[in-house]
Amino acid sequence: MLSTVAALTGLPDEVKEVVADVFDTLFINEAHHVAAGTWAEVRNHFSKRDGKRMVQFTATPFREDGKLVDGKVVVRFPMKRAMQQGHFRRIRYLPAED
C-alpha cells in the first residue's frame, strides 16, 4: 500500500487500526516532517504495535525548528560525495518562452 500522510490522517481510527495490523513495515519518506503532529500521529499509530518495523528516509535530517529526526542513522551519503561521484552535474537552464 502506498499513501500520503494527509490521506491516512483523514481515515477513521478503525481503518487506521486495520492498516497498522496488516503491514509489518512502515516506510516514511521525508521523515524530517515526523515531528509535525499529523505525521507523528500516523507513525505512532503504527509503532505502538509489537514486531512492527519502521524505515525513515530524509535528505534533510536537520530541522530549522531544532527538533530532531529520531531513529538510528544507518546510511549517510553526504552531498560532497554525491558530487564527487558524478551524481550531480551543472544544470544548464534553458527558459521556455510563451
C-alpha positions in Angstrom: 0.0 0.0 0.0 1.2 3.5 -0.8 -0.4 6.5 0.7 0.2 10.1 1.8 0.1 11.3 5.4 -2.9 13.5 4.5 -4.9 10.6 3.2 -4.1 8.4 6.3 -4.9 11.1 8.9 -8.3 11.6 7.3 -9.2 7.9 7.9 -11.4 6.7 10.8 -9.4 5.2 13.6 -10.9 1.7 12.9 -9.4 1.8 9.4 -6.1 3.0 10.7 -6.1 0.1 13.1 -6.6 -2.4 10.2 -3.9 -0.7 8.1 -1.5 -0.9 11.1 -2.4 -4.6 11.7 -1.9 -5.7 8.1 1.5 -4.3 7.3 4.7 -5.2 9.2 6.9 -2.3 7.9 6.2 1.4 7.6 8.4 3.3 5.2 8.4 7.1 5.7 9.8 9.4 3.1 10.6 13.0 4.0 11.0 11.8 7.6 12.1 15.2 8.8 8.3 16.0 8.9 7.6 13.4 11.5 7.9 16.0 14.3 4.7 17.5 12.8 1.5 16.4 14.6 -0.2 14.7 11.7 2.9 12.8 10.7 3.6 11.8 14.3 0.0 10.5 14.6 0.4 8.2 11.7 3.8 6.9 12.8 2.7 6.4 16.4 -0.5 4.6 15.4 1.8 2.1 13.6 4.7 1.9 16.0 2.7 1.1 19.2 2.4 -2.5 17.9 4.9 -5.2 18.8 7.0 -6.5 15.9 6.5 -3.6 13.6 9.4 -2.0 11.8 9.8 1.5 10.6 12.3 2.8 8.0 12.6 6.6 7.6 14.2 8.4 4.7 15.2 12.0 4.6 17.8 14.1 2.7 17.4 16.9 5.4 17.7 15.4 8.9 18.3 18.8 10.5 15.2 20.8 11.1 15.0 24.6 11.3 12.9 24.3 14.5 15.7 22.3 16.2 13.5 19.2 16.6 15.4 16.0 15.8 14.5 13.2 13.4 14.6 10.3 15.8 16.0 6.8 14.9 19.3 5.3 14.1 21.2 6.5 11.1 22.2 3.5 9.0 23.2 5.2 5.8 24.8 8.6 5.4 25.6 9.9 1.9 27.0 13.4 2.0 26.3 15.8 -0.9 30.0 16.3 -1.3 30.5 12.6 -2.0 27.5 12.5 -4.4 29.1 15.4 -6.3 32.5 13.7 -6.4 30.8 10.5 -7.8 29.1 12.5 -10.5 25.5 12.1 -9.3 25.1 15.9 -9.6 26.1 18.0 -12.6 25.9 21.6 -13.6 22.4 22.5 -14.6 22.0 24.3 -17.9 18.8 26.4 -17.7 17.0 27.0 -21.0 13.9 29.1 -20.4 10.8 28.3 -22.4 9.1 31.3 -23.9 5.4 31.6 -24.2 
